[in-house]
Amino acid sequence: MHPHDLILPSGFFTRDVLAIAPEILGKILVRTLPDGSEIRLPLTEVEIYRGVEDQACHASKGMTTRNRVMFGVGGHIYMYLVYGMHWMFNIVTGPAGSPEALLIRGVGDVFGPGRVTKLLQMDGSFYGEPMASSTRIRVENAPSIVHYSTGPRVGIHYAGEPWLSKPWRLKVMSDK
């Protein structure tokens, strides 16, 4: 099988984020660095952000210049900067007009969205990039993880309930 055949097609990402999140755990994130070398690590933690009704989602206040890509078709990258120093890597999901995304919180044994983008050498230049045809980053198919934990999302105190308590953080359970 050719490596290109392993890339998750854009259609994988055009479904509801609640269906995609558990299925993407264990898939292999591949980052091709400028020198041609690759970082290949399984996706091990994600957070769900689901639509304009989700008060923790950037789309809850409507479309802006920053979140515009979230309102497009799933499969594109949504990058944004927090605290003026940490890039956050999200994969947009759902059909056009349904702003949803998965925040990538863990790859391999590296956890924390800022640590992930630092390891992967990602910045704002990835904004809007299509995952299925990018030469810099892709997700390859691999068996889904069966055992994972769920919990509340991190750092969304501003959202209030019920958004604070939704179990929308999914993390692969360690075998240790």
C-alpha positions in Angstrom: 0.0 0.0 0.0 1.3 3.4 -1.0 1.7 5.9 2.0 -0.7 8.3 0.2 -3.4 5.6 0.5 -3.2 5.8 4.3 -4.1 9.5 4.5 -7.5 10.1 6.0 -9.7 11.5 3.2 -11.3 14.9 3.6 -14.7 13.2 4.0 -13.5 11.7 7.3 -13.5 15.2 8.7 -16.9 16.4 7.3 -18.9 14.4 9.9 -20.0 15.5 13.4 -17.1 16.2 15.7 -18.7 14.0 18.4 -18.3 11.0 16.0 -14.8 11.9 14.8 -13.2 12.5 18.2 -13.2 8.9 19.5 -12.3 7.6 16.0 -9.3 9.8 15.5 -7.5 8.7 18.7 -4.7 6.4 17.7 -4.5 7.7 14.1 -1.0 8.7 13.2 -0.2 12.4 12.8 2.6 12.9 10.4 4.5 16.2 10.2 7.1 16.6 7.4 9.6 19.2 8.6 11.3 21.7 6.3 14.5 19.5 6.2 12.3 16.6 4.9 12.4 14.5 8.1 9.2 13.3 9.6 7.6 13.2 13.0 5.1 10.3 13.2 3.1 10.1 16.4 -0.3 8.8 17.4 -3.0 11.2 18.3 -3.5 10.7 22.1 -5.6 13.6 23.4 -8.2 15.8 21.8 -10.9 18.3 22.9 -14.2 18.9 21.2 -15.5 22.3 20.3 -19.0 22.1 18.7 -20.8 24.9 17.0 -22.2 28.3 17.8 -24.2 27.0 20.8 -21.0 25.8 22.6 -20.0 28.8 24.7 -16.4 27.5 24.9 -16.1 27.4 21.1 -14.6 30.4 19.2 -17.6 30.2 16.9 -20.1 31.0 19.7 -19.8 34.8 19.0 -20.2 34.3 15.2 -17.8 34.4 12.3 -14.7 36.6 12.7 -11.4 37.0 10.8 -9.8 34.7 13.3 -12.3 31.8 13.3 -13.5 32.1 9.6 -12.0 28.7 8.7 -14.2 27.0 11.3 -17.3 27.9 9.2 -15.9 26.1 6.2 -15.9 22.4 5.4 -14.1 20.1 7.7 -10.6 18.9 7.1 -8.8 22.2 7.3 -6.5 23.5 10.0 -7.5 26.2 12.5 -4.5 27.8 14.2 -4.6 30.5 16.8 -2.2 32.1 19.3 -2.9 32.2 23.0 -1.1 34.4 25.5 0.9 35.8 22.6 3.2 32.8 22.6 1.5 29.4 22.2 0.0 28.2 18.9 -3.1 26.0 19.2 -3.6 23.3 16.5 -7.2 22.4 15.7 -8.7 20.3 12.9 -12.0 21.7 11.6 -14.8 19.1 11.4 -18.3 19.0 10.0 -20.0 20.3 6.9 -19.6 23.9 5.8 -21.6 26.3 8.0 -21.4 24.0 11.0 -18.3 25.4 12.9 -16.7 22.5 14.9 -13.2 21.6 15.6 -10.9 19.2 17.5 -8.1 20.8 19.5 -5.1 18.6 19.4 -3.9 18.3 23.0 -1.6 15.2 22.8 0.6 13.3 20.3 2.5 10.3 21.5 3.6 11.0 25.1 3.6 14.8 24.6 0.6 16.5 26.2 -0.5 20.1 26.2 -1.5 21.9 23.0 1.4 24.4 23.2 3.9 21.6 23.6 2.4 19.8 20.7 2.8 22.7 18.3 6.3 23.4 19.5 7.3 19.8 18.9 5.7 19.8 15.5 7.1 23.2 14.6 3.7 24.6 13.7 2.7 28.3 13.6 0.1 30.5 12.0 1.3 29.6 8.5 -0.8 26.4 8.8 -4.1 28.3 9.2 -6.6 27.0 6.6 -4.3 24.3 5.3 -6.2 21.2 4.0 -5.2 18.1 5.9 -5.9 15.6 3.0 -3.6 17.4 0.5 -1.0 19.1 2.7 2.7 18.3 2.0 3.5 19.4 5.6 1.0 17.6 7.8 -1.4 14.8 7.5 -3.3 12.2 9.5 -2.8 8.5 8.5 -5.2 5.8 9.2 -4.5 3.3 12.0 -6.7 1.2 14.2 -8.9 3.3 16.5 -8.2 3.2 20.2 -10.8 1.3 22.2 -9.8 2.4 25.7 -9.9 6.1 26.3 -11.0 8.4 29.1 -13.3 11.4 28.9 -13.3 14.5 31.1 -14.1 18.2 31.1 -12.2 20.5 28.8 -9.3 22.6 30.1 -9.2 26.4 30.5 -12.8 27.3 29.6 -14.0 28.8 32.9 -15.5 31.7 30.9 -18.0 29.4 29.2 -20.0 28.5 32.3 -22.3 25.5 32.7 -23.2 23.2 31.1 -20.2 23.7 28.9 -17.7 23.5 31.8 -18.8 19.9 32.7 -19.2 18.4 29.2 -16.9 15.3 28.9 -15.5 16.6 25.7 -11.8 15.9 26.4 -10.8 12.5 25.2 -7.5 10.9 26.1 -6.0 7.5 25.3 -5.7 5.4 28.4 -2.2 4.3 29.2 -1.4 0.6 29.4 1.0 1.3 32.3 
